[in-house]
Amino acid sequence: MNSEKKYFLFPKPHFNHLFFLFYFISSILKQYILKLMKEGDVYNLSIPIFKLYIYEIGDFLSIIPYLILKKKTKSLNIAKSNDDDNKGNDYYIYNDIKIEQYNKNKKPTIINLFIISLVNFLALISTIIFYLAEGKQKMAVEQGYLNILLVFNIIFLFLLTKFMLNIELFFHHYFSLIIFIICLIVTIAIDFIAINESAYSGDKDASKSKSELINSVLYLVIRIFAVLLYSIENILAKIMFLKYYYSPYLLLLMKATIKLLFLIIFSIPLCIVRFDYGEKKDILIFSMISYIFDKKIHILTYIIYLINHFFYNILNYLIIDKFSPAHTAIAYIFEYFAIFLINTFIIKTGEKIIVDYKFGVRLVMYILLIIASLIFNEFVVINVCGLANNTKLFLDYKEKNDLNLIGELNNEITPDDLISEDNIEENNRNSAVGKKENNIELTEL
C-alpha cells in the first residue's frame, strides 16, 4: 500500500451540495433587488412594512410543493395498501403505537411551531421598530459595514448547535472556532473604524456626530439580536425535521400561518398611528404604500422579490434538513460575500470604486471564514496535527480498514479512497481516536 500522505481530503460531492449554489444565486438576486429598493424614497416607512406582507405571501407559496409532495406520498400509500392488508395483527399493533407516539408529541410540536414563528417574526420587526422610531427606513449603518453580523451569526449557530442539539465538538471544530473569534475581533475593529469615520465625516458638528454614532451602535445591537433569533430558529427547525418528521415545506407553511396572526396584531396600531412623509403630515403607513408603485417597474420588482424570497427561505430549510444548522454558515458566508462585492463594485453612475486597506482586510477575513466553515462542517479535512481525527471521513476509512484486516472486505483499500495507513497511525499518535456515535441527542423544549 502506498504510504504517501494526503494533507487535504474532500468528501465526494452529491446532489444536495447544489442547494448551496442555488442559495448563493438566490441571495445575490435578493441583495441586488434590495439595493435597487434602497435607492428609492428612504422616508417611505411603508416599504419595510410592505415587505413583511411580501415575506408572508412568499412563505405561503410553500403550499405548492407541499401539496405535490403530499399527493406523491398518497399515491405510494395506495400502492402499498394491498401489502398492508396482509400484515395481520402485528401491523395494526405497530400503527397503534405510532398513533400513540404522534399524540404524545403533538403538544411539544405546537409549542415548537409557535416559538419558531415568534422568533422569526421578532427578528423581522426588530429593525422595523427602529425605523418607526427614527421616522425613516434608511439604515443607520451601511450594509458594507455590517460584516460583524456574519461572524456573530456563525458563532451563534455553532454554539447553539453544541448546546441545543448536544453535538460533541472535536479538535477541528475548536480550531475553526479560534479562527472565527480572530475574524470577529478584526471585523469589529474594521467595522467600527468605518462606522466612526462615517459618523464624523462632512461638516457635522460634534454633538450631531456623537448622536449619529450612538444611533449606529444601537442599530448594530438590534441587528445582532435579530441574528441570534434567526440562529435559534434554524436550530429549532432542525429539531422539527429530526424529531417530529416535518418536511421543510410543511414547516414553512405552518410558520407562515402562525406569523399571519402576529402580523395582523402588529398592523393594528399602524392603522391608528400617523407619521410624516416628506411634506405630508400625519399620514397613515398604509396610505404611503400607494407611493411605492409610482413607477410600474416597481410592481415587477416586488413580484420577482416575492418569488425569490420563497426560494431563499426554502433553500435555507433544505440545507438545514439535508445537512445541519451549522452548514447554513457556509451559505451565509457566500451571501455576505455577495453583499460585499455588490456594495463595492455595483455603484451609482459617476461614483468611484474605493479599494482601500479595509477592502483588503475584509477580503482576507472572508477567505478565512470560508476555510474555517468548510473545516468545521468537514467539507475539507486537513490531515495534520490531528485535525482529521473524529471526522466522518476519517472514521469511515478507519472502519473500512478494520473490516479489511479481519477479512470482511475482499478488496484492498487504496490510498486514493481516503488516506494512507501511515497517516492513520500518525493520527492515532496525535489523538486518541475512538469511534464516535453519530446519533444526535435532541434537547427537549
JODARA-V640466 format. One record per run of one state. SS is the DSSP state (helix for helix, strand for strand, loop for the rest). FROM is the first residue (numbers start at 1). TO is the last residue. If there is no record, write none. Layout:
SS&FROM&TO ; SS&FROM&TO
//
This chain:
loop&1&7 ; strand&8&9 ; loop&10&14 ; helix&15&38 ; loop&39&45 ; helix&46&60 ; loop&61&61 ; helix&62&79 ; loop&80&80 ; helix&81&85 ; loop&86&87 ; helix&88&134 ; loop&135&142 ; helix&143&145 ; loop&146&146 ; helix&147&164 ; loop&165&170 ; helix&171&199 ; loop&200&205 ; helix&206&243 ; loop&244&247 ; helix&248&270 ; loop&271&273 ; strand&274&277 ; loop&278&279 ; strand&280&284 ; helix&285&292 ; loop&293&296 ; helix&297&322 ; loop&323&324 ; helix&325&345 ; loop&346&356 ; helix&357&376 ; loop&377&380 ; strand&381&382 ; loop&383&391 ; helix&392&405 ; loop&406&420 ; helix&421&430 ; loop&431&445
//
